[in-house]
Amino acid sequence: MPKRSDVTVETVFAGVDWISATLGRDEISNQTWLYDAIHALEQVAMLGNTYKRRSLLGFDGWESAGCFVGSNDTMHYAQFAGKYADDAYHFLEHPKVHISRIDLQITVKYSEELLKEGRYQYASALNHNKALPEGRHRKINLFVGSDGGDTVYVGSPSSEQRGRIYNKHKQSGDAAYECSWRYESVYRNTYADRVFRATIAANNPPSDVIIPSVVEWFRERGVNILGLGDEQGYTFERLKEPHTDVARKLRWIRNQVVPTIRKLAEMGYAEELMEAISEAIAAARNSQL
């Protein structure tokens, strides 16, 4: 097995790996936005994926390959995942669109297989964490795979920013990703809006925004991506969230309710959860009417 320091970078892939967005039905050109999102979803279906009706999070619409576009009485919603997000995100541009989540990814293909890279980066993140004040310690987890398919999570699941590191070949089984490790940074809410606007505005998003921002995100947390250590970083400024009662309630939901929902979903109650949430939203709308 070669030394880690002797391994070289062969290829770097980068892009948007997830996006979810909403737009009010009272906004100008909202129907055009909806048609553009549906067009992007139809492109997903044209790749051989099933295209079917579906309800999701209180929205009625269409689904294909884990992607969804739909509407309710007041809003439109669009969600694109994986490789389809990188093709679709620019269709969601609108001055008033709200981005609830966006994931950026770098996939680095190396000259040799690095089965222990996940554990190496886990140790690096832990060492960096120890130097922080106790109140700023981040949650860092390592999930070990017997085949070298280790996954590292940096940050809490309920945090507005979280990172993932994993062996892309082991995770996907796709031969195109042999010897590849993926680094993903996840942004939610106010961070997500800022990241989306910067990505849309860039002439060349992978080189102008995505690669430098993901590199810097992990660098600030003690993780240096092998072969990209000299990459100049890019940091997104967080938009200030107003200190309103609504903002406090939303923070409470993210920090207290979301972890419980996630745990119940892992236990097999996902459908029941979606039904309960949909009924609650529908009841609220009926009371307003």
C-alpha positions as YAML, in Angstrom:
chain: A
units: angstrom
residues:
- id: 1
  name: MET
  ca: [0.00, 0.00, 0.00]
- id: 2
  name: PRO
  ca: [1.47, 3.39, -1.01]
- id: 3
  name: LYS
  ca: [2.10, 6.17, 1.46]
- id: 4
  name: ARG
  ca: [-0.71, 8.71, 1.71]
- id: 5
  name: SER
  ca: [1.74, 11.48, 0.84]
- id: 6
  name: ASP
  ca: [2.62, 9.74, -2.45]
- id: 7
  name: VAL
  ca: [-0.97, 9.56, -3.68]
- id: 8
  name: THR
  ca: [-1.91, 12.14, -6.33]
- id: 9
  name: VAL
  ca: [-5.18, 13.66, -7.50]
- id: 10
  name: GLU
  ca: [-6.36, 12.45, -10.91]
- id: 11
  name: THR
  ca: [-9.72, 14.21, -11.24]
- id: 12
  name: VAL
  ca: [-11.93, 16.55, -9.22]
- id: 13
  name: PHE
  ca: [-15.69, 16.60, -9.74]
- id: 14
  name: ALA
  ca: [-17.83, 19.26, -8.05]
- id: 15
  name: GLY
  ca: [-21.44, 20.35, -8.06]
- id: 16
  name: VAL
  ca: [-24.73, 20.81, -6.25]
- id: 17
  name: ASP
  ca: [-25.86, 17.53, -4.67]
- id: 18
  name: TRP
  ca: [-29.23, 18.55, -3.16]
- id: 19
  name: ILE
  ca: [-31.57, 21.50, -3.28]
- id: 20
  name: SER
  ca: [-35.03, 22.16, -1.87]
- id: 21
  name: ALA
  ca: [-36.89, 25.42, -2.48]
- id: 22
  name: THR
  ca: [-40.27, 27.11, -2.02]
- id: 23
  name: LEU
  ca: [-41.92, 30.05, -3.74]
- id: 24
  name: GLY
  ca: [-45.19, 31.75, -2.79]
- id: 25
  name: ARG
  ca: [-48.04, 31.52, -5.27]
- id: 26
  name: ASP
  ca: [-48.62, 35.26, -4.87]
- id: 27
  name: GLU
  ca: [-45.16, 36.13, -6.22]
- id: 28
  name: ILE
  ca: [-44.70, 37.57, -9.71]
- id: 29
  name: SER
  ca: [-43.90, 34.88, -12.33]
- id: 30
  name: ASN
  ca: [-44.57, 32.07, -9.84]
- id: 31
  name: GLN
  ca: [-46.22, 29.98, -12.56]
- id: 32
  name: THR
  ca: [-43.19, 30.37, -14.79]
- id: 33
  name: TRP
  ca: [-41.00, 29.20, -11.89]
- id: 34
  name: LEU
  ca: [-43.26, 26.17, -11.41]
- id: 35
  name: TYR
  ca: [-43.15, 25.28, -15.11]
- id: 36
  name: ASP
  ca: [-39.36, 25.56, -15.11]
- id: 37
  name: ALA
  ca: [-39.15, 23.24, -12.09]
- id: 38
  name: ILE
  ca: [-41.49, 20.73, -13.73]
- id: 39
  name: HIS
  ca: [-39.40, 20.91, -16.90]
- id: 40
  name: ALA
  ca: [-36.31, 20.04, -14.84]
- id: 41
  name: LEU
  ca: [-38.22, 17.12, -13.29]
- id: 42
  name: GLU
  ca: [-39.28, 15.89, -16.73]
- id: 43
  name: GLN
  ca: [-35.60, 15.87, -17.74]
- id: 44
  name: VAL
  ca: [-34.97, 13.49, -14.81]
- id: 45
  name: ALA
  ca: [-37.78, 11.22, -16.03]
- id: 46
  name: MET
  ca: [-36.41, 11.24, -19.60]
- id: 47
  name: LEU
  ca: [-33.29, 9.49, -18.30]
- id: 48
  name: GLY
  ca: [-35.39, 6.37, -17.76]
- id: 49
  name: ASN
  ca: [-36.77, 7.12, -14.30]
- id: 50
  name: THR
  ca: [-40.38, 6.56, -13.28]
- id: 51
  name: TYR
  ca: [-42.58, 9.67, -13.34]
- id: 52
  name: LYS
  ca: [-45.58, 9.52, -11.02]
- id: 53
  name: ARG
  ca: [-48.03, 11.50, -8.92]
- id: 54
  name: ARG
  ca: [-47.13, 12.02, -5.27]
- id: 55
  name: SER
  ca: [-47.93, 14.04, -2.17]
- id: 56
  name: LEU
  ca: [-44.99, 15.24, -0.08]
- id: 57
  name: LEU
  ca: [-44.91, 17.48, 3.01]
- id: 58
  name: GLY
  ca: [-48.37, 18.79, 2.27]
- id: 59
  name: PHE
  ca: [-47.69, 19.45, -1.41]
- id: 60
  name: ASP
  ca: [-49.35, 17.62, -4.32]
- id: 61
  name: GLY
  ca: [-47.28, 17.08, -7.42]
- id: 62
  name: TRP
  ca: [-44.96, 14.77, -9.32]
- id: 63
  name: GLU
  ca: [-41.95, 12.65, -8.39]
- id: 64
  name: SER
  ca: [-39.09, 11.04, -10.29]
- id: 65
  name: ALA
  ca: [-35.93, 9.39, -8.89]
- id: 66
  name: GLY
  ca: [-36.24, 11.01, -5.49]
- id: 67
  name: CYS
  ca: [-36.93, 14.45, -6.98]
- id: 68
  name: PHE
  ca: [-40.26, 16.22, -6.50]
- id: 69
  name: VAL
  ca: [-42.19, 19.29, -7.68]
- id: 70
  name: GLY
  ca: [-45.58, 20.22, -6.28]
- id: 71
  name: SER
  ca: [-47.91, 22.89, -4.93]
- id: 72
  name: ASN
  ca: [-50.38, 23.58, -2.15]
- id: 73
  name: ASP
  ca: [-52.82, 26.44, -1.64]
- id: 74
  name: THR
  ca: [-50.13, 29.03, -0.92]
- id: 75
  name: MET
  ca: [-46.76, 27.78, -2.20]
- id: 76
  name: HIS
  ca: [-44.84, 25.76, -4.77]
- id: 77
  name: TYR
  ca: [-42.13, 23.35, -3.66]
- id: 78
  name: ALA
  ca: [-39.23, 21.75, -5.56]
- id: 79
  name: GLN
  ca: [-36.68, 19.20, -4.40]
- id: 80
  name: PHE
  ca: [-33.85, 17.68, -6.43]
- id: 81
  name: ALA
  ca: [-31.34, 15.16, -5.13]
- id: 82
  name: GLY
  ca: [-27.96, 13.73, -6.13]
- id: 83
  name: LYS
  ca: [-26.64, 14.25, -9.64]
- id: 84
  name: TYR
  ca: [-30.02, 15.60, -10.75]
- id: 85
  name: ALA
  ca: [-29.68, 18.59, -8.41]
- id: 86
  name: ASP
  ca: [-26.64, 19.83, -10.29]
- id: 87
  name: ASP
  ca: [-28.63, 19.93, -13.53]
- id: 88
  name: ALA
  ca: [-31.76, 21.42, -11.97]
- id: 89
  name: TYR
  ca: [-30.73, 24.06, -9.44]
- id: 90
  name: HIS
  ca: [-30.41, 26.91, -11.96]
- id: 91
  name: PHE
  ca: [-34.06, 26.36, -12.99]
- id: 92
  name: LEU
  ca: [-35.08, 27.44, -9.47]
- id: 93
  name: GLU
  ca: [-33.71, 30.97, -9.66]
- id: 94
  name: HIS
  ca: [-36.20, 33.68, -8.64]
- id: 95
  name: PRO
  ca: [-35.74, 36.91, -6.63]
- id: 96
  name: LYS
  ca: [-38.16, 35.69, -3.96]
- id: 97
  name: VAL
  ca: [-37.37, 31.96, -3.88]
- id: 98
  name: HIS
  ca: [-36.53, 30.54, -0.45]
- id: 99
  name: ILE
  ca: [-33.87, 27.83, -0.37]
- id: 100
  name: SER
  ca: [-34.36, 25.64, 2.69]
- id: 101
  name: ARG
  ca: [-31.39, 23.39, 1.95]
- id: 102
  name: ILE
  ca: [-28.53, 23.12, -0.53]
- id: 103
  name: ASP
  ca: [-25.63, 20.65, -0.53]
- id: 104
  name: LEU
  ca: [-22.33, 21.28, -2.31]
- id: 105
  name: GLN
  ca: [-19.94, 18.42, -3.06]
- id: 106
  name: ILE
  ca: [-16.40, 17.73, -4.16]
- id: 107
  name: THR
  ca: [-15.49, 14.24, -5.35]
- id: 108
  name: VAL
  ca: [-11.74, 13.63, -5.59]
- id: 109
  name: LYS
  ca: [-10.46, 10.68, -7.62]
- id: 110
  name: TYR
  ca: [-6.99, 9.57, -6.47]
- id: 111
  name: SER
  ca: [-4.24, 7.56, -8.13]
- id: 112
  name: GLU
  ca: [-4.56, 4.85, -5.45]
- id: 113
  name: GLU
  ca: [-7.28, 3.47, -3.21]
- id: 114
  name: LEU
  ca: [-7.32, 5.15, 0.22]
- id: 115
  name: LEU
  ca: [-9.41, 2.81, 2.34]
- id: 116
  name: LYS
  ca: [-8.46, 4.49, 5.61]
- id: 117
  name: GLU
  ca: [-8.98, 8.10, 4.49]
- id: 118
  name: GLY
  ca: [-12.24, 8.41, 6.41]
- id: 119
  name: ARG
  ca: [-10.61, 7.37, 9.68]
- id: 120
  name: TYR
  ca: [-7.68, 9.69, 9.02]
- id: 121
  name: GLN
  ca: [-9.98, 12.67, 8.51]
- id: 122
  name: TYR
  ca: [-12.09, 11.66, 11.51]
- id: 123
  name: ALA
  ca: [-8.97, 11.83, 13.69]
- id: 124
  name: SER
  ca: [-8.05, 15.20, 12.18]
- id: 125
  name: ALA
  ca: [-11.49, 16.63, 12.94]
- id: 126
  name: LEU
  ca: [-11.36, 15.29, 16.50]
- id: 127
  name: ASN
  ca: [-7.95, 16.85, 17.14]
- id: 128
  name: HIS
  ca: [-9.17, 20.20, 15.85]
- id: 129
  name: ASN
  ca: [-12.30, 19.92, 17.97]
- id: 130
  name: LYS
  ca: [-10.26, 19.47, 21.15]
- id: 131
  name: ALA
  ca: [-8.63, 22.88, 20.65]
- id: 132
  name: LEU
  ca: [-12.01, 24.66, 20.63]
- id: 133
  name: PRO
  ca: [-13.66, 26.07, 23.76]
- id: 134
  name: GLU
  ca: [-15.94, 23.50, 25.34]
- id: 135
  name: GLY
  ca: [-19.09, 25.34, 24.35]
- id: 136
  name: ARG
  ca: [-18.09, 25.29, 20.69]
- id: 137
  name: HIS
  ca: [-17.32, 21.57, 20.38]
- id: 138
  name: ARG
  ca: [-18.90, 20.03, 17.31]
- id: 139
  name: LYS
  ca: [-20.50, 16.62, 17.07]
- id: 140
  name: ILE
  ca: [-18.21, 14.33, 15.03]
- id: 141
  name: ASN
  ca: [-19.17, 10.76, 14.18]
- id: 142
  name: LEU
  ca: [-17.50, 7.91, 12.31]
- id: 143
  name: PHE
  ca: [-19.52, 5.02, 10.86]
- id: 144
  name: VAL
  ca: [-17.14, 2.22, 9.93]
- id: 145
  name: GLY
  ca: [-17.75, -0.08, 6.97]
- id: 146
  name: SER
  ca: [-16.11, -3.48, 6.78]
- id: 147
  name: ASP
  ca: [-15.27, -2.88, 3.10]
- id: 148
  name: GLY
  ca: [-13.63, 0.50, 3.68]
- id: 149
  name: GLY
  ca: [-16.87, 2.36, 3.11]
- id: 150
  name: ASP
  ca: [-16.42, 4.60, 6.15]
- id: 151
  name: THR
  ca: [-18.53, 7.73, 6.58]
- id: 152
  name: VAL
  ca: [-17.62, 10.74, 8.71]
- id: 153
  name: TYR
  ca: [-20.16, 13.34, 9.85]
- id: 154
  name: VAL
  ca: [-18.96, 16.74, 11.05]
- id: 155
  name: GLY
  ca: [-21.65, 18.71, 12.87]
- id: 156
  name: SER
  ca: [-25.02, 17.96, 14.40]
- id: 157
  name: PRO
  ca: [-27.93, 16.69, 12.25]
- id: 158
  name: SER
  ca: [-29.98, 19.67, 13.44]
- id: 159
  name: SER
  ca: [-27.27, 22.23, 12.66]
- id: 160
  name: GLU
  ca: [-27.62, 24.76, 9.84]
- id: 161
  name: GLN
  ca: [-24.27, 23.47, 8.52]
- id: 162
  name: ARG
  ca: [-23.04, 19.88, 8.43]
- id: 163
  name: GLY
  ca: [-20.36, 17.95, 6.56]
- id: 164
  name: ARG
  ca: [-20.09, 14.40, 5.23]
- id: 165
  name: ILE
  ca: [-17.00, 12.51, 4.07]
- id: 166
  name: TYR
  ca: [-17.28, 9.06, 2.50]
- id: 167
  name: ASN
  ca: [-15.83, 6.62, -0.01]
- id: 168
  name: LYS
  ca: [-17.95, 7.35, -3.08]
- id: 169
  name: HIS
  ca: [-17.10, 4.09, -4.86]
- id: 170
  name: LYS
  ca: [-18.08, 1.95, -1.88]
- id: 171
  name: GLN
  ca: [-21.26, 3.95, -1.39]
- id: 172
  name: SER
  ca: [-22.42, 3.93, -5.02]
- id: 173
  name: GLY
  ca: [-20.85, 0.79, -6.49]
- id: 174
  name: ASP
  ca: [-20.20, 2.82, -9.65]
- id: 175
  name: ALA
  ca: [-16.88, 1.93, -11.29]
- id: 176
  name: ALA
  ca: [-16.52, 5.56, -12.43]
- id: 177
  name: TYR
  ca: [-15.85, 6.46, -8.79]
- id: 178
  name: GLU
  ca: [-13.06, 3.99, -8.08]
- id: 179
  name: CYS
  ca: [-10.46, 5.46, -5.69]
- id: 180
  name: SER
  ca: [-12.76, 8.45, -5.04]
- id: 181
  name: TRP
  ca: [-13.67, 10.22, -1.81]
- id: 182
  name: ARG
  ca: [-16.55, 12.64, -1.56]
- id: 183
  name: TYR
  ca: [-16.73, 15.76, 0.64]
- id: 184
  name: GLU
  ca: [-20.16, 17.34, 1.09]
- id: 185
  name: SER
  ca: [-21.13, 20.51, 2.93]
- id: 186
  name: VAL
  ca: [-24.81, 20.90, 3.81]
- id: 187
  name: TYR
  ca: [-26.37, 24.34, 4.30]
- id: 188
  name: ARG
  ca: [-29.86, 25.09, 5.61]
- id: 189
  name: ASN
  ca: [-32.13, 28.13, 5.87]
- id: 190
  name: THR
  ca: [-30.30, 31.50, 5.95]
- id: 191
  name: TYR
  ca: [-27.01, 29.86, 4.97]
- id: 192
  name: ALA
  ca: [-28.71, 27.98, 2.12]
- id: 193
  name: ASP
  ca: [-30.10, 31.17, 0.58]
- id: 194
  name: ARG
  ca: [-26.66, 32.81, 0.66]
- id: 195
  name: VAL
  ca: [-24.96, 29.77, -0.88]
- id: 196
  name: PHE
  ca: [-27.58, 29.48, -3.63]
- id: 197
  name: ARG
  ca: [-27.28, 33.14, -4.64]
- id: 198
  name: ALA
  ca: [-23.49, 32.94, -4.78]
- id: 199
  name: THR
  ca: [-23.58, 29.75, -6.83]
- id: 200
  name: ILE
  ca: [-26.12, 31.13, -9.31]
- id: 201
  name: ALA
  ca: [-24.13, 34.36, -9.73]
- id: 202
  name: ALA
  ca: [-20.81, 32.62, -10.46]
- id: 203
  name: ASN
  ca: [-19.55, 32.37, -14.05]
- id: 204
  name: ASN
  ca: [-18.08, 28.94, -13.31]
- id: 205
  name: PRO
  ca: [-19.67, 27.63, -10.09]
- id: 206
  name: PRO
  ca: [-17.35, 24.61, -9.56]
- id: 207
  name: SER
  ca: [-14.13, 26.61, -9.69]
- id: 208
  name: ASP
  ca: [-15.46, 30.00, -8.53]
- id: 209
  name: VAL
  ca: [-17.59, 28.88, -5.60]
- id: 210
  name: ILE
  ca: [-18.13, 25.17, -5.00]
- id: 211
  name: ILE
  ca: [-14.58, 23.80, -4.80]
- id: 212
  name: PRO
  ca: [-13.09, 26.69, -2.78]
- id: 213
  name: SER
  ca: [-16.09, 26.87, -0.41]
- id: 214
  name: VAL
  ca: [-16.17, 23.12, 0.35]
- id: 215
  name: VAL
  ca: [-12.40, 23.06, 0.80]
- id: 216
  name: GLU
  ca: [-12.60, 26.00, 3.22]
- id: 217
  name: TRP
  ca: [-15.62, 24.57, 5.08]
- id: 218
  name: PHE
  ca: [-13.70, 21.43, 5.97]
- id: 219
  name: ARG
  ca: [-10.41, 23.28, 6.50]
- id: 220
  name: GLU
  ca: [-12.05, 25.44, 9.18]
- id: 221
  name: ARG
  ca: [-13.01, 22.22, 10.95]
- id: 222
  name: GLY
  ca: [-9.56, 20.65, 10.87]
- id: 223
  name: VAL
  ca: [-10.02, 18.56, 7.71]
- id: 224
  name: ASN
  ca: [-7.64, 19.21, 4.82]
- id: 225
  name: ILE
  ca: [-8.71, 17.50, 1.61]
- id: 226
  name: LEU
  ca: [-5.75, 15.55, 0.26]
- id: 227
  name: GLY
  ca: [-4.39, 17.18, -2.89]
- id: 228
  name: LEU
  ca: [-6.43, 20.37, -2.47]
- id: 229
  name: GLY
  ca: [-4.58, 21.87, 0.47]
- id: 230
  name: ASP
  ca: [-3.32, 24.82, -1.58]
- id: 231
  name: GLU
  ca: [-6.79, 25.71, -2.88]
- id: 232
  name: GLN
  ca: [-7.78, 29.26, -1.96]
- id: 233
  name: GLY
  ca: [-10.78, 29.20, 0.32]
- id: 234
  name: TYR
  ca: [-14.17, 30.88, 0.01]
- id: 235
  name: THR
  ca: [-16.41, 31.57, 3.00]
- id: 236
  name: PHE
  ca: [-20.12, 32.37, 2.90]
- id: 237
  name: GLU
  ca: [-21.32, 35.11, 5.21]
- id: 238
  name: ARG
  ca: [-24.37, 34.17, 7.23]
- id: 239
  name: LEU
  ca: [-27.38, 36.40, 6.70]
- id: 240
  name: LYS
  ca: [-28.64, 37.66, 10.06]
- id: 241
  name: GLU
  ca: [-31.88, 36.03, 11.15]
- id: 242
  name: PRO
  ca: [-34.41, 38.37, 12.74]
- id: 243
  name: HIS
  ca: [-35.03, 37.81, 16.45]
- id: 244
  name: THR
  ca: [-38.76, 37.21, 16.20]
- id: 245
  name: ASP
  ca: [-41.04, 34.76, 17.94]
- id: 246
  name: VAL
  ca: [-41.36, 32.87, 14.66]
- id: 247
  name: ALA
  ca: [-37.57, 32.59, 14.36]
- id: 248
  name: ARG
  ca: [-37.34, 31.25, 17.91]
- id: 249
  name: LYS
  ca: [-40.03, 28.67, 17.20]
- id: 250
  name: LEU
  ca: [-38.30, 27.57, 14.02]
- id: 251
  name: ARG
  ca: [-35.03, 27.14, 15.91]
- id: 252
  name: TRP
  ca: [-36.86, 25.08, 18.53]
- id: 253
  name: ILE
  ca: [-38.29, 22.83, 15.81]
- id: 254
  name: ARG
  ca: [-34.87, 22.34, 14.22]
- id: 255
  name: ASN
  ca: [-33.12, 21.64, 17.52]
- id: 256
  name: GLN
  ca: [-35.80, 19.67, 19.40]
- id: 257
  name: VAL
  ca: [-38.44, 18.29, 17.04]
- id: 258
  name: VAL
  ca: [-36.35, 17.36, 14.00]
- id: 259
  name: PRO
  ca: [-34.08, 14.90, 15.90]
- id: 260
  name: THR
  ca: [-37.18, 13.10, 17.23]
- id: 261
  name: ILE
  ca: [-38.72, 12.94, 13.76]
- id: 262
  name: ARG
  ca: [-35.46, 11.56, 12.35]
- id: 263
  name: LYS
  ca: [-35.32, 8.87, 15.03]
- id: 264
  name: LEU
  ca: [-38.91, 7.79, 14.40]
- id: 265
  name: ALA
  ca: [-38.26, 7.68, 10.64]
- id: 266
  name: GLU
  ca: [-35.27, 5.42, 11.22]
- id: 267
  name: MET
  ca: [-37.59, 3.12, 13.21]
- id: 268
  name: GLY
  ca: [-39.90, 2.79, 10.18]
- id: 269
  name: TYR
  ca: [-42.56, 5.41, 10.94]
- id: 270
  name: ALA
  ca: [-41.79, 7.77, 8.03]
- id: 271
  name: GLU
  ca: [-45.19, 7.41, 6.35]
- id: 272
  name: GLU
  ca: [-47.06, 7.99, 9.61]
- id: 273
  name: LEU
  ca: [-44.96, 11.08, 10.29]
- id: 274
  name: MET
  ca: [-45.61, 12.58, 6.85]
- id: 275
  name: GLU
  ca: [-49.33, 11.91, 7.23]
- id: 276
  name: ALA
  ca: [-49.45, 13.55, 10.68]
- id: 277
  name: ILE
  ca: [-47.50, 16.61, 9.48]
- id: 278
  name: SER
  ca: [-49.67, 16.95, 6.36]
- id: 279
  name: GLU
  ca: [-52.87, 16.75, 8.44]
- id: 280
  name: ALA
  ca: [-51.57, 19.41, 10.84]
- id: 281
  name: ILE
  ca: [-50.69, 21.78, 7.98]
- id: 282
  name: ALA
  ca: [-54.05, 21.16, 6.28]
- id: 283
  name: ALA
  ca: [-55.92, 21.80, 9.55]
- id: 284
  name: ALA
  ca: [-54.07, 25.09, 10.05]
- id: 285
  name: ARG
  ca: [-54.94, 26.25, 6.54]
- id: 286
  name: ASN
  ca: [-58.61, 25.30, 6.97]
- id: 287
  name: SER
  ca: [-58.79, 27.30, 10.21]
- id: 288
  name: GLN
  ca: [-57.36, 30.33, 8.41]
- id: 289
  name: LEU
  ca: [-60.00, 30.03, 5.71]
...
